[in-house]
Amino acid sequence: MSLLSNYRVSPFPVAVLAIMAIFQSLEQLLVYLADRWVMRRTIRFAGTLFFPAAYVTLEYFNATITGGLWWSVANTQYPFAWLTQLVSITGVWGIVFLIYWFGSVTVWALAQWLDGNQYPSGKQYPSGFQYPSGNQYPNGKKLRTGLLVYGATLVTVLVFGLARYSMSPNSTSPNSMSPKTKLKTVRTAGLSVPLPDLLQAIYKDYSGRDIIVDPRSAITDPGLQKIALAETAFIENMDSAKFKKSLAAMSRLNDSLFELSQRAADSGAKIICWSEGNAIAFKPGEAGLIARGRRFAAKNKLYLLMALAIIHPGKITPGKKFMENEAVMLGPQGQVLTLFHKNNPVPMVEACEPGDGHIPLIATGYGSLGLSICYDADFPFQMRQVGRNKTDLLLIPAGDWYSISPYHTYMAVYRAVENGCSLMRQVSSGLSLATDYRGKVIGSLDYFRDGTKLWLADMPMGHVETVYSKIGDVFAWCCIGFAVLTWLCLMASSKDLWSIRL
C-alpha cells in the first residue's frame, strides 16, 4: 500500500519507492509490536498512551532525519480547522498523538468490554503475571472513566480550536493580542508562467522531433524523462545556433513574468511573488535579469520577489551542483533586500547547493516578511525562525506537480498556524493559497484551471504570538521520554507498572 500511495507522488523511481515502502513498513511494524508487548503487561488505561507516544517518536525522528513531514498523519487533518489550531501549542505532534491515541483507546475499550467486568481473584492474564487477590480491573466504571479522559481531552482541544479560529483578525494587534489595534492589510500578487513551451522547444532543438508536455505529468513520467535528456544536452553544450528555439523560448518566459508583474502592479499590488524557479537564466545572465527586476521594482514602487533557476553551463557529472534555486527580494527603490537559496533541495531531484539554514526577516513599509522556498516548509524545526522573528507575512514560492496538489500546499499552512503569521504560497503546477495566522483562506488560484496564472489577495500584516514558537517541540520530546521510560520500566519489572488507577 505504501508503494501504491507514493507512486507518481514522490519524485523518485519505482525501485527507490519500493525500498522506501519496505523500510516504512518495518518501522510501523516495530511500533505495533512494541505496543503489543507493552499492553500484554498492563491493562491500565494509562497504557494506551504508549502507542501514540511511540508514533510521535517515529514521526519526529523521520522528520528530522529522513526528509521532513511529508508522510506525517497530521497532514490529513488540514480540513478540520478547529483541530489544526492545536499546532499553535504542540506543533503537529499534538495532532499525531490524538489520532493514534484514539486508536489505542478504542482497542483498549473493546478489549475491556469483551473481557467482561471482573477478573476473578488469581486469574492469569495473557502476559503471564497474576493480579493480586481481590483485584477487579477492569470494570464498567473504569471503562467509562478512561473513555471520559480521552473525550474530555478531545473536547478541550476542539473548544480551544473553535475559539482561536473564530477570533476576528481585526481584534488582534500584531504583537500583543490586544483588541485595540486592527491588522493592516497589503495587496499581494502571485503569478506563474507555464513551462511547457520552453520544455517543448528544448526537446525540438535536441531531437528535431515534436513532443507535447502534459501539464499534469509527474516528474517520473516517460515524456519528462525524455525531456530531461534534452535539458542535459542544452546545459552541457549550450550552442546558440543549435538551441535557437530554446533560447528564444527562455527569453519569452522571462518577458512574460514581467508582463504579468506589470498587470499585478497596475491592479494595486504592493508585494509580488513569482513561483519557484519560474525565471530561468544561465549564470552569465543572472546579473542582467536581476537588474531588470530592480528597474521594475523601482519604477512601480513595490516589493518584487523574483524566484530564479540559475543554471551553470558545462559538463554534468554525478553529484555536480549545476543549478541555483534562489529567490531575490527587491525593494521599492530597486535595492536588493535579500538573496536567498533554498535551504532543503529535494534529494535526488534538485542538483543545487542548500542554503545556510537561515530564514531572512525583511523589514518593509507594510510589515516584516519571511521567505522560504517550497520543500523548506516541510521542516517545522527550521521554520520556527519565522515565529521567533515575529514575522508578519511568510512568502513561499513553490513548484509542485499534479499528483501532490493541493496536498503539499495544505501542509504548508501548518507553518502559519504554528508561527502566528500570514502565509502566501505561490505555486506552479499546484494550488496557490493565501491564509491568515489561523489558516483561514484569504485567496487561492488553481494552476490547472484555464486562464492567466495571476491572482491577488489583501493580506493581513501582523504577528500573533504562539506557544509553539516559544517552546518548540517540547511536547514531542515528552512523548519520546514517555515511550522510552515505559519500555525501560517494563523491561526491568514484570509487575504492573500502572499502580495508580484512573
Secondary structure, DSSP 8 states (H G I E B T S, - for coil): -HHHHHTTTSSS-HHHHHHHHHHHHHHHHHHHHHHHHHHTS--SGGGGGHHHHHHHHHHHHHHHHTTTTTT-GGGGGTT-HHHHTTHHHHTHHHHHHHHHHHHHHHHHHHHHHHH-S---TT-B-TTS-B--TT---S-HHHHHHHHHHHHHHHHHHHHHHHHHHHS-GGGS-TTT--TT---EEEEEEEE----HHHHHHHHHHHHS------TT--TTSHHHHHHHHHHHHHHHT--TTTTHHHHHHHHHHHHHHHHHHHHHHHTT-SEEEE-TT-EEEEGGGHHHHHHHHHHHHHHHTSEEEEEEEEE--S---TT---EEEEEEEE-TTS-EEEEEE-SS--TTT--B----S---EEE-SS-EEEE--GGGGG-HHHHHHHHHTT-SEEEEEEE--GGGTTHHHHHHHHHHHHHT-EEEEEEESSEEEEE-TT--EEEEEETTSSS-SEEEEEEEE-----HHHHH-SHHHHHHHHHHHHHHHHHHH--S-S--S--
